[in-house]
Amino acid sequence: MRVCIVGAGAAGLCAARHLLIEPCVTELDVLEQSSQLGGTWVYTETVGYDDFGLPIHTSMYKSLRTNLPKEIMGFPDFPIPESERSYLPAKDMLAFLQLYAEKHGVSEHVKFKHHVQLIIPKQGATAELWDVTYKDLMTGVTTTKEYDYVFVCNGHYNTPFIPNIPGLKEFEGDVMHSHDYRVPDIFKGKQVLVIGAGPSGMDIALEITSMTEKVILSHHLKEQPRSVFPSNLTQKPDVEKLEGRTAYFKDGSQEEIDVVFLSTGYLYNFPFLHESCNIVVEDNCVEPLYKHLVNIQHPTMCFIGVPYYVCAFSMFDLQVRYYVRSMNGTFKLPSRQEMTRHWEQEKSERASRGYTRRQAHMMGPDQEKYYASLATEAGTESIPSVITKIREESSLRFLHNLQNYRQDVYKIIDDDTYEIISNGKRE
Ligand code: FAD
C-alpha cells in the first residue's frame, strides 16, 4: 500500500509512526509545506504570509504554555518525561515532537517544503485510488503521484473564524484575530475588547492586562469563571453591535475601545480536496465522516484530529490505530450505507441533546464514549479514563484559577485514579 500523509504536525507524525511498522505499507510520504515538523507548536514572529506566499500556518504566541498537564499531553507509547514541568512551554512541546519523530524514524519520510495542492480520486481506476498533486516550493516543480490511502492531517487551528457582529467591518479602530497574536507589546496604551473566553482568549486577555489600561473580556460562558482577574480586566456578555469606536453589549452597557481582538476560534479548511472527494464543510461540520474520521464516500481517505475538547495526542494515536487496523484487515469497516446511517443517527442524537451544527465534532463529556467506540470496533486499547478525568479537572481549574492552575502537579496512580499536588498540598 502506498500512503500519503498531508502535514507533519502531531497528527501526521503519529500516523507515520504507526504506518511505518505496518507490513502492508510499502511506501510512505509525509508532505509538509513548511521547513520543519511540529505544525501548531512552531513559533514564528511572522504573521500573514511566508516566503512562498502561503498563509502562515501557526497560531502560536510567544508566552504559550499548554493548557493541559504533561501527563495527558504525550502519546500513550511515548509519554512526556517526568522531569518536565507540569504545563510545558510551546518550545518544549516542539522539542518533544521532534524526539518522537526521531525515535520512530519518521523524519526521513517527511518531504519538507512540499505543498499539497490537490487531492482527487483517480479517474477511471477500478479500485479506490488517489491522485495527489504537490509542489516542491524550492524548485517550483509540481508532481502528481498515485496513492492507495490518504491521511488528512492538515490541522484545524489556522483558518480564523470571524463572527458576524454588526458594525465589525466598519469598526474605526483595529481588528485582529488571535491567529496573528504573538506578543502583548502591540497593545501598549490601547483599550482592548477581547471576544471569546476559550483557552487562548482567557490567556491572552490576562497577558495583555500588563500592557493596557483597560481590557474587556466578552463571552457567553455558561459557567462564570471564578478566577480572580486584575482590576483592569472587566467581563461582559456578548457584543450586540459596534459603532465608531464604541462596543454595545447585550446587557445594555457600552465601552469605548481601540482594538477588537477576536479569539473566536477556527474553521476546518481543506482547500486541496477536489469536490469529487465528497467532503463538505458547512457551519464547521465536516461531513460525511464515519466516527469523525473516515470519508464515508471514499473510505481510503481518513481525517486525523477533527474532534475537539479531547486529549489530542492520545486521540490521534487511537484514531490512527483504529484506521490502520481497518487497512491491514484486522477488522472491516461497515458498508457505506451502514456508515452513513451511523453518522446521520449521531447527528440527530447530538441535535436532540441541544448541540448545534457548529458543535458537530465537539467531544468534551462524550470523549470516553467516543474513544471506547473506536477501540471496541477495532479491537484495540482505549484511552484510560484517568486521562479524561485529568482533562476535566485541569479544565475546571483553568476556568476558576487561571492565574495559578499551571502550578498544579499531577500524578497518575492507575488507569482510573490520580492525585494533585496543589499549593504544596496533596489533594
Ligand atoms: P497542526 O499542528 O496544525 O499540523 C498540521 C500540519 O499540516 C502543519 O505542519 C502544516 O504546515 C501542514 N499542512 C497544512 N496544510 C498543508 C498542505 N496543503 N500541504 C502540506 N502541508 C500542510 N492542544 C492541546 O492538547 N493542548 C494545548 O495546550 C494546546 N494549545 C494550543 C494552543 C494554540 C495557540 C493552538 C492554536 C492550538 C493548541 N492546541 C492544544 C491544539 C493543537 O493544535 C493540537 O493539539 C495539535 O498539535 C494539532 O496537531 P495537528 O497535527 O492536527 O495540526
Residues whose N, C-alpha, C, O or C-beta is under 5 A from the ligand:
A	BS01	FAD	V6 G7 A8 G9 A10 A11 G12 L31 E32 Q33 S34 G38 G39 T40 W41 H57 S59 M60 R65 T66 N67 L68 H114 H115 V116 C153 N154 G155 H156 Y157 F272 I304 G305 A312
